[in-house]
């Protein structure tokens, strides 16, 4: 475990998820700092986790890793307040969805390494998928530090930064697609005569089991699907209807739309103000 200290700057829901994951993984509380916008939120986190809450300038001065977890629209104002004062030797990690590392490079002193991160909400149960991209001045060593920070809340993968919009569409927004599918399947169970609690339990456990098989079996999704699909059986009848309704094409279009919207939001956030 790295001996570096981490400051979670703007500890909202996502920042707290990362913080709690580090503590569960055995990260010493004395190497963690938190900043918040509201005093009552600071008191809540200090009581819950036994960590120090400090103003932004103190966190920037003390911590080795500055984990920026504010809303993207708040990042510019935040950096305008202290960005120019970041000392050499710090590592800046952005959790601000859609913001490229160039956004931070323009507001930080030259030579400060920047890493961009996209994670997702299953971080709450330590099953996140986190994509990590090197920005200006970030080395393999910096990426290894970031992987260590995020490993307690799930799995990590390194991707080039230009792929982050696709990551946002696929895994950042991905949980919502599964929730929508589960919701539809539960409603179908009710339509078929099952009590809603029974339909919920059947589908949720089926989803969990299927996901574990996908992750751990090493088999391609097609192989796993074909293992359930008997000739002239119930499964192939259902799959035919899904294909007739263009479910596969709709998913491709949906993810492309999410990627395009991520790029639009980034362009809006980084466009020069007239």
N, C-alpha and C positions, 0 to 999 in steps of 0.2 A: 504494500500500500504506500502510495506517495506520501511524503511528509509535508506536501504543500497544503496551504490553507485556502479555503474557498469562501467567497462572499456571494450570497444569493441576493442580487440587487433587484428589488421589486418583488418580494415574495408573495405573490398571489397564489392561486390554486396550483398552477404548474410548478412554480418555484418551491412551494411547500412539499409537493410530491417528490421532487428531487432531493430536497433536504431530508425528508423522512426516510427515503431510501438509503441515503448515505449513512444515516444514524443506525438503521437496521443492519447495514453491512459492517458495522463496527467502526465507522469513522469517528474519531474523538470529537466530542462536542466543542472542545476548546479550539479546534481548527476550523470551526464553522462560524460565519458571521451572516447576519441578515439585515437588510434594510427594507423599510416599508414606508408608504406614504402617510399612513395613519398611525397615531400613537397607540390606539386601542388594538390594532392588528399586531403591532410590535410586542405589546404586553402579552397578547394571546399566544404568540409563537414562543416567546421566552418562557412562559409558564409551561407550555405543552412539551417543549423539547429541551429546556435547560440550556439554551444557547444565548449568545450575546446579540442584542440588536443595537445597531449603531447608525449614525448618519452616513449618507453616501460618501462624503469625503474621507471619513475614517475607514470605511470599508475599502475604498480605493487605495488608501495608503498602507493598510495592514495586510490585506489578502494577496496571495500569489495568483489565484484564479478569480476573475471577475465574471460571474455568471449573470448575464443580463436577461431578466425574465419579465420585463414589463411588456405592456401591449405595444405593438409596433408603432401606433400613432403617438405614443409617449416617448419613444426612444430618442427622437431628435432633441426634444427639450431637455431630457435627462443628460444627454451627452454635451449639450451646450453649457450645462452647469459645471461639469467637472472633466469632460473629455480631454481638454487640452492639458490637464494637470496629471494625467496618468503617468506614473514613473516608469522608467525602463525596467524590463524584467517581468512585467505583468503579462498574463495571458487573458485575453478577452474572449468570452464564449457567448454567442448570441442565441437565445431561444426565441427571438422575435420573428414570428412567421412572416415570410415574404421579403424580409430585408436582406439584401446582398451584403457581403462583407465589405464591399466598396463604400457602402453607406457609413460604416463605422470607421473605415480607414480615413475618410475625409474629415472626420471629427476627432481623431486621435493623433497623438504625436507619431511621427515616422518611426518604423521599427517595431511597433507593438504588434505581436502576433494575434491574429483573429481567427476564430473557428466558428463556423455556422452549424447549428444543430436543429434538426426537426425530429421531434418525438411525437408520441400520441397518448391518448387518455388511458389505455391499459397500464400506463405507468403506475396508476393508483393501486394495482394489484401485482406490481413487479413483473408485468408481462409486456412492457412497451417494446416497440420497434423504433430505434433511434438511428437516424442517418447523420453522419458527421462529415463535414467538408472543410478542407483547409482553405483559409483565406490568405491575405498578404502576410508574409513572414512566418507562417505556421509551418513547422517541421513535423516529421514523423514522431518526434518526441512529444511535441505539443498534442498531437492527435492521440497518442497513447495516454496522456494525462486525462484528456476528455473522455476517452473510452472507460477509464477507471472510474470517473465520476458518474457515468451513466450506466455502467454495467449492473449496479445493484437493482435497477428498476426494469431490467429486461435485456434485450439483445441489441447489439450495435453493428453498424455496417459503415464502411467508408465509401463515399461517392464523390465524384467531381461536383463542384458547386453548380455547374450548369444543369445538373440533373435534379436539383432540389425542388423545382416546380413539379416534376414528375413524382418525386417522393411525396410531396404534399398531397397530390391527387390520389396516390396509391395507398400510402399508409397513414399519412397525417389525417386525411379525411376518411380513411378506410373503415374505422369502426362504425361510422354512421351507416355505411352500406350494409354491413352485417346486421346491425340493429334493425334496419328497415326490412331486410329479408326475414329475420326472425319474427318480427312483428306480423308480416304477411303470412308466414307459416302458422303462427299461433291463431290468427284469425281464420285461416283455412281449417285448422283443427276444430274450432268452434262451429264453423259452418258444417263440418262433417259429423257433428254431434257430441264432441268431447267437451267436458267442463273446461273453462278457461285455465284454471290452475293446473289441470292435468296436461293440457296442450302445452302450456308454458314449460312445465318440467320436462316433457318429452323432447321438445325442440331445443331447449337450452342445453340439456345434457348431450343430445345428439350433436349439437354444434361444438361443444367442448371436446367430445370424443373424436369427432372428425378432425378438428384442428390438431389435436395431439398426434393422431395418426399421420397427418400431413407432415408435421414437423419431425417425427421420430422414426417413421418407417423407412424413409429414403426412397419411397416409391413416387412416381409421377402422379399428379392428380388424375390423369386419364386412367392409369392402372387401377387406382383406388375406386374411381367411379365405375369402371367396367366390372370390378369385383362384386358390385351391388346390382348390376344390370343384367338380369337373366333374359334369355331370348323370349320374346312375346310376353314378358312379365309386366308387373305393375310399374316398375321404375322406368323402363323404356317408354311406356305409355305417357308417363309424366314428363319425361325429357323431351319427347316429341312435341308436347304442347308448349313447353318452354321455348323450344326452337321455333315453333310456328309463330309464337308471339315476339320473336326477335330479342330474347333476353340477352343473348351473347352480344349482339350488335349494340343493344342499348347500354350494356356495361362499357363497351369500348368507347361509345360516344360520351357517356357520362364522365369517364375518367379524363378523356381529352378535354371536356368542358371545364372540369375542375383544374386541370393543368393550365389551361388558357386563362382562367380567372385568377389563378395564383400569379401568373405573369403580369396580368393587368393591374392587380393590386400593388405588386412590387413597383411597377412603372409609375403608378400614381403617388406612391409614398416617396419615391426618389426623384421625382420630377422637380426641377428648379421652380421656386415660387416666383411669380411675376410681380 
